[in-house]
Amino acid sequence: MLRSTVLTAAIVAGLTTETRAADLDVTIGGATPATGQILLSVFDSADDWMQSPAARRTNAITGSGTAAASDLPPGRYGIAIIHDANGNGVLDTGPLRIPREAFAFSNGARARFGPPWFDRAAFTLPPEGLSLHIPLTNAN
C-alpha cells in the first residue's frame, strides 16, 4: 500500500512539473527602406544578453513583418532587433559608436550609450505563448 502511494505521488509530481513549450510571435515595424535583412535575437538571461549573434534572420520588408520563435520554455526573455540594411550581419555604427542602422529592444527599452540592461528589455513569456509588436528606432 505504501509503495503504490509513493509511486502514485511520484507520477502526479512528474505530471505537474512538466512545462509545455510556448510560441513567441514578433511583429517588427519600420524597416525602411526594405533592403537587407532583419536580425532578431532572443535572450533568456542577463548573463547572455547581447553576447551572441542573431539567431533568427528574415528579409526586410517595407511596413512590418513577423518573426517567430517556437517551442520556447515559458519564462523571462529579452529581444534585440537590428535592421541590417546592407546585409553585412552586424549593426553598423559611426563615430562614437552611434548606430547607422535601425534597431529595437523588447519592452520598449531604450538604448543610451549602449544597449539597455536586460531587466529593462525583459518580458514574461507565458505557457500559452505571446505576440509582441516592436517598432524599429531609425538611426538617422
Secondary structure, 3 states (H helix, E strand, C coil): CHHHHHHHHHHHHHHHHCCCCEEEEEEEECCCCCCCEEEEEEECCCCCCCCCCCCEEEECCCCEEEEEEEEECCEEEEEEEEEECCCCCCCCECHHHCECCCEEEHHHCCCCCCCCCHHHHCEEECCCCEEEEEECECCC
